Amino acid sequence: MVLKTFGWSFAVTALGLVAAWFYGGATAFGIVAILSVLEISLSFDNAVVNAGILKKMNAFWQKIFLTVGVLIAVFGMRLVFPVVIVAISAKIGPIEAVDLAMNDKEMYQQLVTDAHPAIAAFGGMFLLMIFLDFIFEDRDIKWLAWLERPLAKLGKIDMLSVCIAMIVLLISAMTFATQAHQHGGMHVDKAQTVLVSGLAGLITYLVVGGLSGYFENKLEEEEEAEHEAEEEAKRSGKPVSAVVLAGKAAFFMFLYLEVLDASFSFDGVIGAFAITNDIVLMALGLGIGAMYVRSLTVYLVRQGTLDDYVYLEHGAHYAIGALAVILLVTIQYEINEVVTGLVGVILIAWSFWSSVRRNKRLALEEAGSEA
């Protein structure tokens, strides 16, 4: 099971490390290995959240997530995205941006750093909306009940998560982006950049998440109708038609997963510049890490881990909330990537431990009732 799920990740790791060795020797090999570990540690919460969505999709779309999705994640976010950011921020063509990335790595790194406020605002708002919508939803299973019960009651207020997200964005723009900065001889207002980028992140979440939720609900309705049709067909002997909306629902959930992965990858891409400004090594290292995150997602789904350890999803969403806050704070202040990774790991480990304790307690109660 492990080899089947992680086989491609092992293969990509071997190829990536060999390519790094031929590209830059032992130094490049070490940098790619470090970047891989960095990406996995920063994105473990991503895998848990992805698993919660992916388990609703059939085997075909799980394969799409592991193949086409990986291409988007590795080449799109880890290779193309930094180049696009440089092209937009420096107002140059994509070919010039690639030339800059390959031949003037210091300038390339500086341009990506200058674009960080916009990246952090977009990603921070998208992730914050995921966290807020989770904690304001009333759930049968509650991890931190003392906190989640009152928040679930507040969640009955329409558009509360959007209002809170907008307030956080305004505070971020006013607090962390009050200083204007010079770029290319032009006076650029960082607060305006943060506001526009944050709004773009919020709108992206509402559009993609809304479409995903809409088609997911339609799929559930169609499945209920299909079940009734099957029962009727058994009685009458007529053939049953397939659910035509399943493809649309799965497609928009897939799209939602890709935008989610993009938001999670922002901190990894930016953090990678603390280790290297070589775009080739960055793509190799982060790409290997992205493969493991994808494989781990599928492993969690197929093993039913989220059903066995019910608080894992809670811990992952709290980690998302922490990451959203960290991204917004990094608009003005630098935060070490080790801190970012540790926050997520600690929250998920805590939720896992709480799940284990819950399972033991339920087992003891069941044994006591049988006795």
N, C-alpha and C positions, 0 to 999 in steps of 0.2 A: 504493500500500500504506500509506504513512504517513498520507495524507489520510483513507483509509477507516478506519484504526484510531484516529486521533486527531481525527477530524472532530467528534465530539460534545464532546470536551474543548475544542477551539477555540471551538465554539459557546457552551459553558457559560462559558468565560473571557470572551468578549465580553459576554454577558448579565450576568454577575456584575459586571464592571467598570462597565458602564453603570448597573446598579442601584446600585452603590456611589456613583457620581458623583451621581445624583439623590438619594440618601439623605443624603450628607454632603459633597458637593463634592470638590475635589481632595485634601483630607486623607484622606477615606474611600477614595478611589480608590487612593491610595498605600499605605494600611494593608492593603487587600485584596490588592494586588499583592505586598506583602512577606509576608503570611501564606501566599499561594499558594506562593511560593518556599520558605518555611520548611517547609511540609508536604511538598513534593516532595523536598527535600534530606533530611528526616528519614525519609522512607518509601521511598527507593529500594531499600533492602535488603528491604523488604516486598514490592515488585514482583517481585524475583528469586525470593524464596521462594514467593510466590503462583504464579509461572509454573511452578515445579517441580511444583506440585499441579494447576494448571489444565490442563497438557498431557495429563493422564490423562483429562480430561473431553471430551465431544464438543462440536460446534459449538453445539448448543442450550443446554447448560449454560454455555458461555462467554458466550453472549448474556444469559442470566439473570444471570450475574456482573456484566455491564456495565450491566444495566438495574435489576433488583430489588436487586442487590447495591449499586449506587451509591446508590439511595434509602435503603437501610439505613445505608450509610457516611456519606452527607452529612446526612440528616435525623436518623437515629438517633444516630450517634456525635458528630457535630459540632454538632448543635442540641439534640436531646432529652437526650443524656447529661449535659451539664453541669447542665441544669435538674433532672434526676432526682437527681444527686449532691447538689445544694443542698437539694432537698426532703427527702431522706433524712437528711442530716447536720443540717439545721436543724429536722427534724421538723415540716415544714409541708406544705400541700397543693401539688399541681403548679401550680394556678392562681396561688397566692400566690408560688410560686417564679418563674413567668414574669413576674408583676408586679414582683417584686424585680429580675429580670434587666433589665427594660425601664426601670424608674423609680428604682432605687437600686443603681447599678452598682458602687459601692464596697463596699457590704455584700455584694452577690452575689459579687464577686471574693474577698472575705475568707472567705466560706463555702466556696467551691471550694478555696481555699488550705488551709483547715482540714481539708478532706476528702482532701487530697493523700496523706497517709500510707497511707490505705486503698486509694486508686487505685494508688499506686506499688507497694504490696505485692502486690496482685492481678495487675497487669500484669507486674511483675518476675518473679513466680513462674511465670506462664504462659509467658513468653518464655524463662526459664531452662530450663524443661523441654524446650522445643523444641531449644534449643542442646545440652543434655546428651544427649538421645536421638540427636541427629545425630552428635556426636563419639564416642559409645560404640558406634556401629554400624560394623561392618567393611565397608569399601568397596573395590572394585577400584581405583578412582582415588583417590589420596591427594594432597592439596596440600602440607601440612606433614607429610611422612612421619615425621620424627623425633618428632613429637608424636602423630600420629594412630595410628601402629602400636601403641604401648603402651596408648593409650586404648581402642583396639578390643579388645585382649586383656582389659582390665579390664571392658569392656562385657559380657563373658560372664557376669559375676556378676548374678544375678537382682535386679531392683528397685534397682540401684545408683544410677540417676539420681534416683529418688524419694528415696532415703536422703540423697544429697548435697543435693538441693533442700531437704529438711526441715532439714538441718543449717544450710544457708545462711539459711533463714528464721529459725531460732532465734537464730543469731548476729546477724542484722539486727535482730530484735526486742530483743535484749539490748544491742546496741551503739548502734544508731541511734534507739531508741525508749525509752530509759530515763527520759526526762523526761516527766512527766505535764503535760498542758496544760488550761487552763481553757476551757470552751465553754458559753455560755448559763447560767453559774452552777453548772454541774455539773462534777465532777471526773472527767475521762475518762482512763483509762490508755491511752497511745498504744501501749505494747507489746502489750496485749491486742488493740487494733484491728488492728495489723500482723499478728499471728498469725492472727486470724480471717480477715482479708482474703487473706492469703497462702495459707492453707489452701483458701479458696474458689477462688483462681486455680489451685492445684494440682489440686483435684477437677474443676474445669471442663476443664482440659487432659486429664485421664485419661478423663473421660466422653466428651467430644466427639472427642478424638483416638482413643480406643479404638473408638468406634462407626464412625468414618471408616475406620480401619484394618481393622476387621472386615468391613465391606461392600466395601472395596476388594479384600480377599483373596477374598471370595465372588465378586466380579465376575470376577476373574482365573480362578477355578475354572470359573465358568460360561462364560467365553469359550473356555477350553480344551475344555469339553464341547461348546460350540456348533461349534467348529472340527471336532471329531470327527464331530458330527452332520451338518455340511455335507458332509464327505467321504463319509459313509454315504449321505446323500441323493443325492449325485451318482451313486453306484453304483446306488441303488434307484429314483431318480426321484421320491422323496417330498418334500413341502414341509418347510421348516425353520422351527421356532418361534423367536420372538425371545427375547432374554435378559431375563427379567423383573426381575432384580435390578439391572440397570443404573441404573434410576431411583433406587432406594434408595441405591446406592453414590454416585451423583453428588450426591444430596441431602445426604448426610452429609458429603461432601467440601466441598460448598458451605457447609454450616453451619460446618464447621471453618475454612474461609477467612474467614467473617464474624467468628468469634471471634478469629481471628488478626489480622484487620484492626483489630478493636476494641482489642486489646492494643497494637498498634503505634500507634494513634491517641492513646493516653493522653498520651505526651510532647508530641505536637503540640497537643492541646487545652490542656494545662497551660502549655506554652511560649507559646501565643497570648496568655495573660493578661499576659505581659511586654510585649506590644505594644499590646493594647487590652483593655478589659473590656466592650466593646459586643458583645452576643451576635449582633446582625445582621451586623456586619462580620466577626465570627469565623466564623460559618456560611458566609458568602460566600467568604472567603479559603480556609478549610480545605476547603470543598466543591470549589472549583476544583482545589486540590491533589490531593484524593482522586480526582477524575476522571482526572487525568494518571497517577496511580499505577495505576489500573485499566487505562487504555489501554496504558500501558507494559507491564503484565503480559501482556496479550493479544498485544502486538507481539513480546515475547520468545518467546512460545509459537509464534506463526505463522512467525517468522523462524528458529526452531530455534537461537536464540542460546545456550541452555544446553547444547545438544549440541556446538556449535562451540567454546564457551569453557567448558571443563569445570570450571574452578575457581571460576566465578562463584557457584555455589550454596554452595561452601565459604565464600567470603568473606562472603556474605550471612548465613550462620549464625554466623560469628564476630562479625559486626556485631550480630546478635541477642543473643549472649552478652554483648557489651559494653553494649548497651542495657539488658539485664536488670540488670546490675551497677549501671549509672548510675541506673536507676529506684530500686533499693533504697537506694543511697547518698543519693538526694534525699529520702528519708524524714526525714533530719535535716539534710542540707547542701544548699545551693543550687548547682546546676551550670548554667552558661550553655548555652542551646540550641545555640549555635554549636559548642561542644565536642561535644555529642551528635551533631549532624549531621556534623561533620568526621570523627569516629571511623568512622562507617558508610561515608562516601564514601571515606576512605583505604583501609579494608579491602577494599572492593569494587574500587577502582581497582587495588590491589595484586594481587588475585586475577585481574582481567582481564589485567593485564600478564603475570602468570605463565602464563595460558592462551595468550596470544599467543606467548610464548617457547616454550612446549611445542609449539604447532602448527608453528612454524618448525623446531624441532629434528626433529619427526617427518617434516616435508616433506623436510628435508635427508637424513635416514636413508633415506627411501623412494627419493629420487633416487640416493643412493649405491648402494643395493642393486640398482636397475635398471641402473646403469652397470656 
